[in-house]
């Protein structure tokens, strides 16, 4: 792909000087970690939606669904390989309507529009030929795979309560599917049981006690079929919206050691056609409201202590395919990166973005496979931020969001600064908190090595742009469809860190002394 700009327009270079600059001191508490994420914290989904999936008078899925996606495109392959590895979760709203063509299942229907069907579609099918194709693709691109299982198989919808599915889960189709997967040597890191069946559900729901009983059946099936503990996939659930009573009941019924990871979904921006969407992603008070959900899930994890902790196993921001005016733009990164930062401070181990491709919230364009701005946001997080999360304190405008981790590549710390303000830039100095001396002043950090800085801005300065600039260079694929180089700017450590209005910056400091990062 050719692009007419070698650099971002000069207006961006002047943006910091044209806005009011505020001096801010940020204190990093590096003595001990406050949370730990998985090494593969960044995760994306692949969904089942067919091309006929439409919302808000638009049909943005095209051929991006699992059954239709053309796996041969170099742009798609290169986008995944750049993460080395990328965690992918196969699943979505229709996963509880998918049968696997193996064993006793002989017919393999396509999803068809059906008014009385789950989410408006008939039952669909995953053939083993398509499963073979997907696994060759996953193996080639180095994917770490989570697979979402059909948790409604064998149940029936209640005649007395709409949306409630009753009866025991029937595991035979899943058994046959797992046996085939094992026989082929396909690697599955984890299985998630059902999609959005918890609490009030989305389209369908299952009683918490029933779900707890059924997840025990799944866990025993996995243990039976996978002979070696080192190759045994983890069991995740419930993969739905957090409701305290339902989550507690299901975990009390299933007991210790059954669910390895507690998964939940976040769509805190509401309907994708909300005309106020842009204001939501720029409102720090609104963005912070979801912290109550993270805290609630964290409390449940501390009570029941699943091995893998909590995962955000699906988060697209806006419901029903995302927002056509926001989700594909630079502005969406304010929501996305703030959510990942917030989730990590609440000890959420994995954060899965809906979706890699498809809808308006795909990291890749559903037709051209060209990365949207959030793709580069996610790739930088994956490359720069380690699993150890550090506390940060500051006194400043709430429009400045800051999150700190140990650097992925030691030594040092890696920070992300998110400036939501339209007309205010920030000049940041750093202080290092003295461990054990809460009553004494922190001391200002003075670095001796150049900082590594990655500044992200919208191409023209308009945050509705769908092209992002990294250190004033537009991020576009090369002619060979490779991801462009993403090199840091080396900055004199004696100068403040400058964060322009409505911009994002990753900053890695190699000589910052943080005992938690040793």
N, C-alpha and C positions, 0 to 999 in steps of 0.2 A: 504494500500500500504506500502510495506517495502522499505527502502532506505538504501544503504550501508554506507552512511556517517552520523555520528552523528553530525559532525561539518564540516564547509567548510574547504578545504585544507589549510594548514599552509601558503601557498604562499600568500593568501589573508590577513592574519594577518600581513604580513611583507610589504604589498604593499605601505603603507604610508611612511615607512622609506626608501624604495628603490627609491622613486620619490622625485623630488625637491619640497620643501615646501615653499610656499609663505605666508607671513603674510598679513592679510586683516582685515580692520575694516569695519564693517557693521553698518549703522545707521538706527535704527527703529524709524519711526515717529508715535508715539502712541497717540498723542493728539487727532486726529480725523481720522475717516475712509475716505478712498478715493473711496470706492465702497462697495456694499453689494451683496452677492450672495443669492440664495435660500438655505434653510436649506438642501434640497436634490439636491445640485449642481451636484454631480456625478450621471450620468445617462448612461444607456446602451440601445442598440436597439436589437430587434428581427426582422429578415428580412424574406421576403417571398420567397427567392430564392429556387428553387427546386434543386435536386441533379444534374440535367443536366446543371446547370450553370457553364460554363468553361471560363477561361481567361488565356492567356499566356501558353497554352498547359497544363493546370492543371484544375482540377475540385474539389476545396477544400470545397464545401458546404456540401456534403454528406446529412445526414438526419437532418441538423441543421435548416432548414426552418420552419416557423411557422406552416405549415400544416403537417410537417413530424416529428417534434421534439418529442422524447419520453419523456414525462413529469414525468415519474415515477422514474427516476434515482436519487438516494440519493445524489450523488455528485453534481448534478445540483441544487437540492433543497437546500442543505446545503450552496452552494456557494452564492445563492441569500439571504437566511435567514441571513447570516453573516452581511449583511448591515443594516438590521432592521430599516428602510425599504430601498429598492432599487427602484429608479425610472427607469421604463422601458418604452421605446417607441416602440410600434408595428408599423412597417412600413418599407418603402424602395422603391427601384426603381419600383417594380411591383405593388405597392399599388394602382396606378391609373388604374390598369388592373384587379382589384379584385371586383367581385360582391358578394353580401351577399344573401345567399339562405334563403329568408324570404319574406313574402308578395307575390307579383306577380311573383317573380323569382322562377321557379320550377326546372330548371336544374342546376347542379353544376359541371361544367367541371374542370378537373385538368389542371394545366399549361402544355402546350406542346410546344416543339420547333417549331417555325414558323418564317421563314426568314423575312416575312414582318410584324411581330408583334412587339409590343412595347418591346424594349430590346431583341428582338429575340424570344419572347414567345407569345403564345395565351392568351386569357382571362383565368383567374383562378377564384376560388370561395371559400368563407368561409362559410361552413355550420354552422347552429346554434348548431349542435351537437359538432362540434369542438370548437365553441365559448364557449359553456358550459364547455368543458374540460379545456380550457385556463383560464377561470375565476375561476374555482375551484382551479387551480394551482396558479393563482395570489393571491387568497384569502389565500391559505395555506401558501404561502411564504411571504405574507405581501407586495406585490408590489404596488407601486404608479404608476398608468397607464396613459400613453398618447397613444392615438390611432390615427394612420394616416388614413384619409379618402380618398376615390376615388374621386378626383376632376375633372376627365374627363368624368364621367358618363353622357351620353346624348349628348356629343359633337361629332364632326366629324373632321377628319384631313382635312385641307385646300387643295384644288386641285391646288392652285397657289403658296403656300409657304410651303415647306417641313418642317414637324415638328410642324407647328402651328396648334393648335386645336381651332376650332371656334364654336360659338353657346353658348347658356345659359346652365349652369350646371343644370341637372335634379335631384332634391333632393329626389325623392320618395323612392329609394332603401335605401338611408341613413336614411330617416324618419322611414321606417319599421324596419331597424336595430336598431335605437335608441329606438324605442318603445319596441322592444323585450328586449333590454338591460335593460331598465327601469323596465319592467314587472318582470324581474328576480332579480332585486335589485343589479345588477352588478355596481361596482364603477369605474367610469372613471374620472380621474382628469382633463383631457383636450383632446380636439380633434384638430389634426393638419390637415389643408386642403391642400392636394396634396403633391407631392414630386418632387422637382427640376423642377418646371414649370416656375420659374421666369427668367427674362432676356432672354438669349439665350437658356435656358433650357438644359436638359439632356435627349435626346430621344424624349421629347415632351415639348411644351411651350404654355403658354396662355398669351394673351395680358394683360398688367397691369390693364387697365380700366375694362376689362371683369372680371378679377380675383377680383378686388375690388367690383364690383357689386355682384358677386356670393358669396363672403364671408359675405356680408350683409344678403343674403338669409340664409346662414348657421347659422349666429348668431341669426336671428329671429326664426329659427327652434329650436335651442337649448333653447331659452327663452320660446318658446311655450310648448315644451314637458317636460321640467324640471320645475315643479311648484314652487320649493323652491330655492331661491337664494343660500342658503348654500350648496345645492347639485348640483348646476348647473355647468357643466364642462366649463372650459375656452376654448376659441377658439384661435388657434395659426396659424400663417402663415408667409411667404409663403413656408418655408421649402425648400429653394433653395439657389443657389449661389448669393452673394450680387452684385447687379448692381444698382448704386445710382439712376439713372433716373427711372428705373422700380419700385424700392421700394418706391420712393417718390410719383410716380403717383398712385400706388395702394393704398397707405395710404391716399392720398388726396381724392380719390374716395370713399373709405370705410368710411372715417371720424372718429371722435373720438368715443371711447367706443365700437368699433366693434371687432377689433383684440386685444385680451388681452395680447398676447406675440408675439414679432417679432422674427421669427426663421430663421436661416440661416445655411449653411453647410460649413465646412472647410475640404479641401483635399489638403493641401499645399505641400505635398511631391510629387505630380504628379503621373505618371503611376507606377503601382506596379512592373513592370519589369525593372525599371530604374537601371542599374548596379551601379549608383552613389548613391544609396539610403543610404548606411551606412554613406557616407560622409555628406549627407544632415542632418541627425539627429545629427551629431556631430559638425555642423557648426553654431556658434552663429549668424553670420550675416544672414545666410539663414533662420534660425528659426525666426528671428526678422522681416523678411519681411512681414509676415502676420499681423503684428500690424496695418498696414494701413487698412486692412479689418475690424478689430475690431473697429478702430477709426471711420471708415465710418458708420458702423452699430450703434455705440454709438451716433454719431451725429444725425442720423435719429430718434433714440429713443428719444433723447432730444427735437427734434422738434415736434414729434407727441405724445409722452408720453403714450404709451400703459401701462396698469396697471402692467403687469408682466415684462416689460422691454424686453431685448434681450436674446435669447437662442441660443446656438449652438446645433441644434437638430440632427445633424449627423456629425461625424468627425472620419474618419478612417485613416487619415494620407495619405496613398497611395490608389489610385483609383483601382477599379475592383478587390476587394477582398483583397487588401493589398499586401505586399511583402513577399514571402515565406522565404526569407533569413533574414528579419529584423523584420517584424511585430510581430512575435511570440517570439522574443528574448528579453533579458535584455536591449539591446540597444534601443529598441523602447520606453522605459520609458523616455529616454532623450527628445524625441519629445513630448510624451504624457503629462508628468508632466509639461514641459515647456509651452505647449499650455494651460493647465488648469490654470497654474499660470498667464500667460499673459491674458487670457480671463477674469479671475476674476478681474484683475486690471482695465479692461475696462468695468466693471459693467455688464458683461454677467452673467445672473442669473443661468443658467443651462448649463452643458456641457455633451452631449450624445455621448458616444463612440460607433462607429460601429465596432464590434457588441459584444453582450454578448457571442454568440457562432456562428461559421460559418465563412467561408473564412479563410484567413491567419491572419486577424486582430482580431479574436475573443479573448475575455479575457479567454475563456475556450477552450480547445482542442475539436474540433468538433466530434471526435470519442470516446475519453476516458473521456471527461468532466474534465480532470485535468487542474487546473488553470495555465495559462501562467504568466510570470512575471508581466505584466501590471495589472493583476487582483489584486495582492497584493499592487501595487502602488495605485490603485483606492481605495481599502479598507482602507488603512492607511489614505488617504486624507479624506475619508468620516468620519472616526472615530476621527481624530485629528483636522482638520481645521474647524473653525467656519465660520459664514457667513460674519463677518466684516473683510474687507480687509484693510491692513495698507500699507503706503508707505515705501519703503526701498531705501536707497542710499548707494553707495559704490564706491570706486576707486580701480579697480583691473583688472586683466585679464578678458576679456569678456567671457571666458569659464566657469566662475563661475556665475550661475544664482541663484537668491535668491528671494523668495516670502514670505510675512508675513501676517498672519491672527490672529485675536483673537483665542484663543484655544476654541475648541468646548465644552470641559468640563472646566468650569471656576475654578479658575482664570488663567490668564497668556496669553502668546502669543505662537503661533505655527509657526515655520518657516520650509521651505523646501529649501535645498541646492542641486543644481545639478551641478556636476563637469564634464564638457565635455572633459577636458584635459586628454590626454593619459599618460602624464609623470609628471604631476604637482599636488601635493596635496595643500590644503589650511588650514592654521591655522587661525581661525576666532575669533576676539574679537568683542564685541557688544558695541554700544553706543546708548544712549537714547537722541533723539532730544529734545531740550528745547522748549516747546510751546511758541510762541510769541517772541522768542529771535533769530531771523534769523541771526543777526550779531554776535552772541556770539558762542563760541565753544560748541559742544555737550559734554556731560560728559559720561565717560566710565561706562558701567553697570558692577557692581560687585554683582553677585548673592550670596545669602546665602543658598538657597536650591539646592539640586542636580538637574541637568537637566535630562530630559527624552529624550533619543536619540534612533533613529531607523535608523541604517545604512544598506543600500541595496547595494549589490554587486553581480556580476555574480559568479556562483559557482566556476569555475576554473580560474577566472580572465579574461576569454575571453568573451567580451560583446555579442558575438553571441550565448552564452549559453541560453537555454530555462528554466533554473532553477535559481532562485534568492535566495541569502542568506540574512537573516535578522539578524543583529548582530551576524554574523558568524554561523548561524544555517540554513540549507537548508529548504526552504518552500515547503513541500510536504504534501499532505493529509494524515490523519491518516488511520489506518486499517478500521475504521468505516466511512471513506470518509468525515470526518469533516475537516474544515479548521483548520490548526495548530494554536497554541497559538502565538500571535504576541506581545510579551512583550518588553518593553523598557529596555535599558541599563541605569542605573542611574550613572551619571558622576559628579564628583566634580565640582561645579560651578566656582571655582577659576582657572580652566584650560581652555585654548582655545578650541574652537570647531574644531575638526580635520576632514576634508573631504578628503578622499582618492581619488586618480586619478580614473576617470571614475566610479564614484560612486554617490549615491543619499542618502541624509540623511534628515529625519524629526527630528526636535528638538523642544521640548515643554519646556518653561521656566515659571514656576508658579509664581515667584516673580518679574517678569518684570512689572514695573509700566507703564501701557498704559491706560490713561483715557478713550480712545475709547472702551476699553474692559470691563469697569466696568458694 
